[in-house]
Amino acid sequence: MRYLFAPFLLVSVLCRAEAGPFSLADPLQLDLGGSVHIQFQALIADDPVSVHDLLNRWQGPIHPKEGTNLAIDDARTDIGFSMQKGGYFGYTYRHQSFIRTNRDTALLAWQQLNDIDFMPGKRYDLQLAIDGFEADGLLYAKAFEPVETPYGSLHVGIGFELLRGRNMQEGSLEGSAVANSQTDYDFSAVADYRYSENYLYTLDVKKPEGYGFSSHLSLQWRSERYSLHLLCNDLVGEIRWRELPYSYVNVNSSNKSYDENGFIIYNPTVSGKEISIDHTQRLYRKWRTEGTFKVDSDMDITAGADWVQGYTFPYGGISYHFASGLQTAFSYESRFESLALKITYGGLYLSFRSDDMKHPSILGVNLSYRYRF
């Protein structure tokens, strides 16, 4: 693993129950009473290439994993206020996608985009699945009075969002390709694809309308030295799209063209069904479980995991509380082998996550400020 924050190992630790990599809304953190709250969270991660190369058409080295490769975009912004008794009210903006592919598909795309020689006779199994949306709307969150027991207190929070869908991507592609020479290949694949913009092939479409809702749940048990936390975003959530473009098509290389270097240009022949439909997109759940042990009055140890789309993202860390009120944190997430440095002071919270200084495959940012009145 490439340690990004080695100089900070002695001072950086995990300071809040938000150590996981994904961008989640926690009703127990939102509804703290008598305050204005602003928070921005963003995560971008990619197995085959670095984040820089991902945003630059894969123009750089490739390092795909064996088996499934993930590409994740997960961001949200929340701006609102909470009252002493009435809960939290605010605006939310969300942008998230979860892409799964295999090594062959990633390798073929990289060779195509960079004019890298193909291996004649090599067969590529093509697999790609995507699920994502962009939306904004209103968020209400409520933290209820804790239930006290002889063994600790149980805290319950709920959240509810009304959403306006802006964009969406949902579907899959499966097929195969065979390299004929170092510069040419044949391919054929079937796409089952719902979208607001077609990224698979050139097609102008009318932008759809979408409206929906989502719900969140936060449960936390706290004792003098221990706490356990279960958080779920989009426990039940959906966006209903009207006149959503839908393609069930075969894409193949029967009509070929070549660039100035003699490499095949991706310009597929398309046949099949292209229509507009009414479609309900089910929002995928994002789970977080976390346990914290209070070592002493200054130090905590935390371990947990995010669960998204059937994949686990374990993490762990340690936090230190200074007498001045400053809290510093360091945490490690094992799926992308990323480190996070976090600082809390008063109402300000900052965190930064990465796996490498020069060519990170994951970047995460969390910035929030709370003003109490």
Secondary structure, DSSP 8 states (H G I E B T S, - for coil): ---S-GGGTTT-B--SS--SSS----HHHH--SSEEEEEEEEEEEESSS-HHHHTTTT-S-----SSEEEEEEEEEEEEEEEETTTEEEEEEEEEEEEEEEEHHHHHHHHHHHHT----TT-EEEEEEEEEEEEEEEEEEEEE---EEETTEEEEEEEEEEEEEEEEEEEEEEEEEEEE-SSS-EEEEEEEEEEESS--SS-------EEEEEEEEEEEEEE-SSEEEEEEEEEEEEEEEEEEEEEEEEEEE-SS--B-TTS-B----EEEEEEEEEEEEEE---EEEEEEEEE-SSSEEEEEEEEEETTEEEEEEEEEEE-TTS-EEEEEEETTTTEEEEEEEETTEEEEEEES-SSS-SEEEEEEEEEEE-
